Amino acid sequence: MPKIIWPALIPGICQRSYTCGDFIRGRVVNWRFANNVFMNNGMKKRTIVITFATGMFLGTLFTSISYSAWKWCSAKKALFYDTSVQAKMISSNIKCSLAFNDIKDANDILNSLKIQYFVVFAGIYDGQGNLFASYYRRDVNQATFKPPPPTKARFKFRNGYIIVTEPVIDEKEIIGTVCLWAKP
């Protein structure tokens, strides 16, 4: 294997060229340079170096925090959008089950939510507000997780859950409600 030579990148910092092995072994740091910057120069140069280093650190920190906040907000927005789409699809597919009181078909439609890892609970309520069919994610304890009946609000946030309700409308009449609970 040929030996790769790395020349000094900044004149005055390094006095020789380095090989790949020097980088791997950590021999690249020229401590004389660091000593010259902090000990043998005046206060003005030290202040410039410290100010530059602090600015770089704070700039990187601010950028990281901003990016994390943006990513968190984007993830919540995407989860809300996905949950809303799922509620609308179930609402349009569940009309016949509610109209003909077919609980088995309603449970089959809700069991299709198994592939949506973020849906914790899905419930179909009839026109009187009674639970018609339900789906619980595999890891949810049905005895302890008892969601309240859906409200008129289309969506809301409660205890870390995104709750989306969608009315089931058949010929301009509300015959039921689909309620999805999702958690990121």
KOLDOFI-171893 format. One record per residue (C-alpha): residue number from 0; residue in three letters; x, z, y. Coordinates in pm, whole numbers. Layout:
! residues N
<node num="NUM" residu="ALA" east="X" up="Z" north="Y"/>
...
//
This chain:
! residues 184
<node num="0" residu="MET" east="0" up="0" north="0"/>
<node num="1" residu="PRO" east="146" up="-96" north="339"/>
<node num="2" residu="LYS" east="225" up="180" north="585"/>
<node num="3" residu="ILE" east="3" up="160" north="895"/>
<node num="4" residu="ILE" east="167" up="266" north="1220"/>
<node num="5" residu="TRP" east="-49" up="410" north="1499"/>
<node num="6" residu="PRO" east="122" up="379" north="1837"/>
<node num="7" residu="ALA" east="78" up="646" north="2100"/>
<node num="8" residu="LEU" east="-259" up="585" north="2258"/>
<node num="9" residu="ILE" east="-190" up="743" north="2596"/>
<node num="10" residu="PRO" east="157" up="706" north="2743"/>
<node num="11" residu="GLY" east="326" up="1035" north="2816"/>
<node num="12" residu="ILE" east="126" up="1234" north="2563"/>
<node num="13" residu="CYS" east="301" up="1135" north="2244"/>
<node num="14" residu="GLN" east="668" up="1055" north="2205"/>
<node num="15" residu="ARG" east="640" up="862" north="1878"/>
<node num="16" residu="SER" east="407" up="655" north="1659"/>
<node num="17" residu="TYR" east="201" up="812" north="1381"/>
<node num="18" residu="THR" east="112" up="702" north="1030"/>
<node num="19" residu="CYS" east="-220" up="752" north="850"/>
<node num="20" residu="GLY" east="-65" up="1045" north="666"/>
<node num="21" residu="ASP" east="13" up="1217" north="994"/>
<node num="22" residu="PHE" east="-354" up="1198" north="1092"/>
<node num="23" residu="ILE" east="-462" up="1332" north="755"/>
<node num="24" residu="ARG" east="-210" up="1618" north="760"/>
<node num="25" residu="GLY" east="-300" up="1711" north="1120"/>
<node num="26" residu="ARG" east="39" up="1640" north="1273"/>
<node num="27" residu="VAL" east="-100" up="1438" north="1561"/>
<node num="28" residu="VAL" east="-151" up="1723" north="1807"/>
<node num="29" residu="ASN" east="132" up="1739" north="2054"/>
<node num="30" residu="TRP" east="139" up="2102" north="2157"/>
<node num="31" residu="ARG" east="396" up="2030" north="2426"/>
<node num="32" residu="PHE" east="135" up="1819" north="2605"/>
<node num="33" residu="ALA" east="-122" up="2101" north="2597"/>
<node num="34" residu="ASN" east="139" up="2346" north="2715"/>
<node num="35" residu="ASN" east="236" up="2114" north="3003"/>
<node num="36" residu="VAL" east="-124" up="2076" north="3122"/>
<node num="37" residu="PHE" east="-206" up="2446" north="3128"/>
<node num="38" residu="MET" east="121" up="2618" north="3200"/>
<node num="39" residu="ASN" east="355" up="2393" north="3396"/>
<node num="40" residu="ASN" east="104" up="2234" north="3634"/>
<node num="41" residu="GLY" east="-60" up="2376" north="3941"/>
<node num="42" residu="MET" east="-398" up="2535" north="3971"/>
<node num="43" residu="LYS" east="-555" up="2208" north="4089"/>
<node num="44" residu="LYS" east="-476" up="2020" north="3766"/>
<node num="45" residu="ARG" east="-587" up="2313" north="3551"/>
<node num="46" residu="THR" east="-914" up="2330" north="3742"/>
<node num="47" residu="ILE" east="-972" up="1957" north="3697"/>
<node num="48" residu="VAL" east="-911" up="1975" north="3322"/>
<node num="49" residu="ILE" east="-1131" up="2281" north="3276"/>
<node num="50" residu="THR" east="-1409" up="2130" north="3491"/>
<node num="51" residu="PHE" east="-1395" up="1804" north="3298"/>
<node num="52" residu="ALA" east="-1404" up="1983" north="2961"/>
<node num="53" residu="THR" east="-1692" up="2207" north="3071"/>
<node num="54" residu="GLY" east="-1885" up="1907" north="3203"/>
<node num="55" residu="MET" east="-1839" up="1721" north="2877"/>
<node num="56" residu="PHE" east="-1956" up="2023" north="2677"/>
<node num="57" residu="LEU" east="-2262" up="2086" north="2895"/>
<node num="58" residu="GLY" east="-2350" up="1717" north="2902"/>
<node num="59" residu="THR" east="-2335" up="1696" north="2525"/>
<node num="60" residu="LEU" east="-2537" up="2017" north="2490"/>
<node num="61" residu="PHE" east="-2807" up="1894" north="2732"/>
<node num="62" residu="THR" east="-2826" up="1558" north="2555"/>
<node num="63" residu="SER" east="-2857" up="1725" north="2215"/>
<node num="64" residu="ILE" east="-3134" up="1957" north="2330"/>
<node num="65" residu="SER" east="-3321" up="1673" north="2502"/>
<node num="66" residu="TYR" east="-3298" up="1452" north="2195"/>
<node num="67" residu="SER" east="-3416" up="1733" north="1966"/>
<node num="68" residu="ALA" east="-3717" up="1803" north="2190"/>
<node num="69" residu="TRP" east="-3805" up="1434" north="2207"/>
<node num="70" residu="LYS" east="-3775" up="1399" north="1829"/>
<node num="71" residu="TRP" east="-3995" up="1705" north="1771"/>
<node num="72" residu="CYS" east="-4264" up="1575" north="2008"/>
<node num="73" residu="SER" east="-4249" up="1229" north="1851"/>
<node num="74" residu="ALA" east="-4286" up="1375" north="1503"/>
<node num="75" residu="LYS" east="-4594" up="1574" north="1607"/>
<node num="76" residu="LYS" east="-4746" up="1267" north="1771"/>
<node num="77" residu="ALA" east="-4680" up="1055" north="1462"/>
<node num="78" residu="LEU" east="-4831" up="1322" north="1237"/>
<node num="79" residu="PHE" east="-5141" up="1340" north="1455"/>
<node num="80" residu="TYR" east="-5175" up="962" north="1451"/>
<node num="81" residu="ASP" east="-5131" up="942" north="1071"/>
<node num="82" residu="THR" east="-5383" up="1220" north="1015"/>
<node num="83" residu="SER" east="-5635" up="1052" north="1248"/>
<node num="84" residu="VAL" east="-5601" up="723" north="1061"/>
<node num="85" residu="GLN" east="-5649" up="898" north="726"/>
<node num="86" residu="ALA" east="-5962" up="1074" north="857"/>
<node num="87" residu="LYS" east="-6110" up="746" north="980"/>
<node num="88" residu="MET" east="-6039" up="570" north="650"/>
<node num="89" residu="ILE" east="-6197" up="852" north="449"/>
<node num="90" residu="SER" east="-6493" up="859" north="686"/>
<node num="91" residu="SER" east="-6563" up="491" north="629"/>
<node num="92" residu="ASN" east="-6515" up="517" north="250"/>
<node num="93" residu="ILE" east="-6724" up="831" north="196"/>
<node num="94" residu="LYS" east="-7057" up="706" north="335"/>
<node num="95" residu="CYS" east="-7207" up="608" north="-1"/>
<node num="96" residu="SER" east="-7097" up="932" north="-166"/>
<node num="97" residu="LEU" east="-7274" up="1136" north="100"/>
<node num="98" residu="ALA" east="-7581" up="913" north="106"/>
<node num="99" residu="PHE" east="-7628" up="928" north="-274"/>
<node num="100" residu="ASN" east="-7496" up="1285" north="-319"/>
<node num="101" residu="ASP" east="-7214" up="1168" north="-551"/>
<node num="102" residu="ILE" east="-6964" up="1456" north="-558"/>
<node num="103" residu="LYS" east="-6742" up="1298" north="-826"/>
<node num="104" residu="ASP" east="-6684" up="986" north="-617"/>
<node num="105" residu="ALA" east="-6615" up="1198" north="-308"/>
<node num="106" residu="ASN" east="-6354" up="1402" north="-498"/>
<node num="107" residu="ASP" east="-6192" up="1081" north="-626"/>
<node num="108" residu="ILE" east="-6161" up="953" north="-269"/>
<node num="109" residu="LEU" east="-6011" up="1282" north="-151"/>
<node num="110" residu="ASN" east="-5767" up="1294" north="-443"/>
<node num="111" residu="SER" east="-5610" up="977" north="-305"/>
<node num="112" residu="LEU" east="-5456" up="1209" north="-43"/>
<node num="113" residu="LYS" east="-5204" up="1333" north="-302"/>
<node num="114" residu="ILE" east="-4953" up="1080" north="-172"/>
<node num="115" residu="GLN" east="-4984" up="1216" north="183"/>
<node num="116" residu="TYR" east="-4748" up="1515" north="170"/>
<node num="117" residu="PHE" east="-4855" up="1640" north="513"/>
<node num="118" residu="VAL" east="-5227" up="1686" north="430"/>
<node num="119" residu="VAL" east="-5282" up="2048" north="327"/>
<node num="120" residu="PHE" east="-5661" up="2045" north="309"/>
<node num="121" residu="ALA" east="-5931" up="1783" north="331"/>
<node num="122" residu="GLY" east="-6298" up="1864" north="335"/>
<node num="123" residu="ILE" east="-6615" up="1659" north="350"/>
<node num="124" residu="TYR" east="-6910" up="1838" north="500"/>
<node num="125" residu="ASP" east="-7270" up="1719" north="477"/>
<node num="126" residu="GLY" east="-7507" up="1690" north="773"/>
<node num="127" residu="GLN" east="-7594" up="2062" north="759"/>
<node num="128" residu="GLY" east="-7227" up="2169" north="769"/>
<node num="129" residu="ASN" east="-7200" up="2268" north="403"/>
<node num="130" residu="LEU" east="-6883" up="2181" north="213"/>
<node num="131" residu="PHE" east="-6962" up="1876" north="-2"/>
<node num="132" residu="ALA" east="-6618" up="1799" north="-152"/>
<node num="133" residu="SER" east="-6266" up="1928" north="-92"/>
<node num="134" residu="TYR" east="-5901" up="1859" north="-162"/>
<node num="135" residu="TYR" east="-5619" up="2113" north="-155"/>
<node num="136" residu="ARG" east="-5253" up="2023" north="-172"/>
<node num="137" residu="ARG" east="-5088" up="2127" north="-497"/>
<node num="138" residu="ASP" east="-4889" up="2416" north="-347"/>
<node num="139" residu="VAL" east="-5182" up="2567" north="-153"/>
<node num="140" residu="ASN" east="-5357" up="2875" north="-289"/>
<node num="141" residu="GLN" east="-5729" up="2798" north="-271"/>
<node num="142" residu="ALA" east="-5824" up="3164" north="-285"/>
<node num="143" residu="THR" east="-5633" up="3253" north="32"/>
<node num="144" residu="PHE" east="-5665" up="2929" north="231"/>
<node num="145" residu="LYS" east="-6025" up="2918" north="351"/>
<node num="146" residu="PRO" east="-6062" up="2683" north="648"/>
<node num="147" residu="PRO" east="-6361" up="2741" north="874"/>
<node num="148" residu="PRO" east="-6629" up="2472" north="905"/>
<node num="149" residu="PRO" east="-6538" up="2185" north="1138"/>
<node num="150" residu="THR" east="-6619" up="2203" north="1505"/>
<node num="151" residu="LYS" east="-6725" up="1934" north="1748"/>
<node num="152" residu="ALA" east="-6365" up="1893" north="1868"/>
<node num="153" residu="ARG" east="-6202" up="1577" north="1732"/>
<node num="154" residu="PHE" east="-5862" up="1743" north="1702"/>
<node num="155" residu="LYS" east="-5699" up="2074" north="1771"/>
<node num="156" residu="PHE" east="-5389" up="2274" north="1687"/>
<node num="157" residu="ARG" east="-5420" up="2610" north="1512"/>
<node num="158" residu="ASN" east="-5145" up="2826" north="1354"/>
<node num="159" residu="GLY" east="-4909" up="2531" north="1314"/>
<node num="160" residu="TYR" east="-5176" up="2302" north="1166"/>
<node num="161" residu="ILE" east="-5315" up="1985" north="1315"/>
<node num="162" residu="ILE" east="-5688" up="1976" north="1249"/>
<node num="163" residu="VAL" east="-5862" up="1639" north="1278"/>
<node num="164" residu="THR" east="-6237" up="1595" north="1238"/>
<node num="165" residu="GLU" east="-6411" up="1262" north="1211"/>
<node num="166" residu="PRO" east="-6789" up="1216" north="1188"/>
<node num="167" residu="VAL" east="-6932" up="1009" north="902"/>
<node num="168" residu="ILE" east="-7179" up="772" north="1066"/>
<node num="169" residu="ASP" east="-7429" up="561" north="874"/>
<node num="170" residu="GLU" east="-7657" up="338" north="1077"/>
<node num="171" residu="LYS" east="-7601" up="535" north="1400"/>
<node num="172" residu="GLU" east="-7680" up="864" north="1229"/>
<node num="173" residu="ILE" east="-7424" up="1136" north="1157"/>
<node num="174" residu="ILE" east="-7457" up="1216" north="787"/>
<node num="175" residu="GLY" east="-7142" up="1429" north="754"/>
<node num="176" residu="THR" east="-6797" up="1516" north="876"/>
<node num="177" residu="VAL" east="-6447" up="1467" north="741"/>
<node num="178" residu="CYS" east="-6199" up="1743" north="827"/>
<node num="179" residu="LEU" east="-5825" up="1714" north="759"/>
<node num="180" residu="TRP" east="-5570" up="1992" north="800"/>
<node num="181" residu="ALA" east="-5211" up="1870" north="823"/>
<node num="182" residu="LYS" east="-4884" up="2054" north="863"/>
<node num="183" residu="PRO" east="-4549" up="1900" north="946"/>
//
